């Protein structure tokens, strides 16, 4: 069955509308100085200083990210499964990994500018007044970054860790979802059409994705949130990695794991649930295919 290419992006928008406050908390914790507050302390701080509206800071950028990054990686993954992977290899992990890595890399590159704006907007209120960028929305952020830092900064700041994260996220999220779903159906005879099967598979996939992507996610957040000094380029991902390891030890790579899982687990469950519903009801498909 050939499904519309935009299913992933539409499902991502549905998921992010419900999980944005958790993503905001994760970004704030990853960028926060030591000693790190707990997730509960960070949520309380946001509510106290910014109110309920503060929990949705940067929502426009998050939606833009789903329209670019998520649409590209899910659309490409489905296209490769449909046109490249042999029919008898659609449950083969190695074929799926290859397809997911290509899809994740392209998605990470396509959505890099949206991710840059997203991280800056989410963390802006946590910065000192003289450091705040005050983007009104995602479009305003694009214009201001282009004018102040140039097109290169807009599209390429943090692109390497973002592409790595895209590869890791797509491989650990969509492949493990497919594998867990196939395992539950074949070994435990769960109904592949039931929501319980979809939700269980996506919860397990969310756990794997959070753990695998944590190091790249932390580095990406630090790089994209950093202020660029006049006449200097952003520090390289490797330099940031070495400085963080020297300062905090290897554990820094899992900084914010709990809020990441708290956000990514429901996000993964919701995005795959939404995609399964879109496929079930064949939304946007011609009537003759229904």
BELVEN-V638211 format. One line per field, one symbol per residue. ss: DSSP state (A for helix, B for strand, O for the rest). psi: psi as a letter, one per 30 degrees, with the letter a starting at -180 (. if undefined). burial: I if it has 16 or more other C-alpha atoms within 10 Angstrom, else O. A space follows every 10 residues. Layout:
ss->???
psi->???
burial->???
This chain:
ss->OOOOOOAAAA AAAAAAAAAA AAAAAAAAAA AOOOOOOOAA AAAAAAAAAA AAAAOOOOAA AAAAAAAAAA AAAAAAAAAA AAAOOOAAAO OOAAAAAAAA AAAAAAAAAA OAAAAAAAAA AAAAAAOOAA AOOOOOOAAA AAAAAAAAAA AAAAAAOOAA AAAAAAAAAA AAAAAAAAAA AAAAAAAOOO OOOOAAAAAA AAAAAAAAAA AAAAAAAAAA AAAAAOOOOO OOOOOOAAAA AAAAAAAAOA AAAAOOAAAA AAAAAAAAAA AAAAAAAAAA AOOOOOAAAO
psi->kjlkfgeeee eeeeefffge eeeeeeeeee fklkkkllee eeeeeeeeff aeeffgkgee eeeeeefdee eeeeeeeeee eefekkeggf gkeeeeeeee eeeeeeeeee geeeeeeeee eefeffllef fkfhkeaeee eeeeeeeefl eeeeffkgee feeeeeeeee efdeeeeeee eeeeeeeghk jffkeeeeee eeeeeeeeee eefeeeeeee eeeffkkkkk gklkkleeee eeeeeeeflf fffgkgeefe eeeeeeeeee eeeeeeeeee ghkgkkeff.
burial->OOIIIIIIII IIIIIIOOII IIIIIIIIII IIOOOOOOIO OIIOOIOOOO OOOIIIIIII IIIIIIIIII IIIIIIIIII IOOOIOOOOO OOOOIIIIII IIIIIIIIII IIIIIIIIII IIIIIIOOOO OOIOIOIIOO IIOIIOOOOO OOIIIOIIII IIIIIIIIII IIIIIIIIII IIOIOOOOOI OOOOOOIIII IIIIIIIIII IIIIIIIIII IIIIIOOOOO OOOOOOIOOI IOOIOOOOOO OIIIIIIOII IIIIIIIIII IIIIIIIIIO OIOOOOOOOO
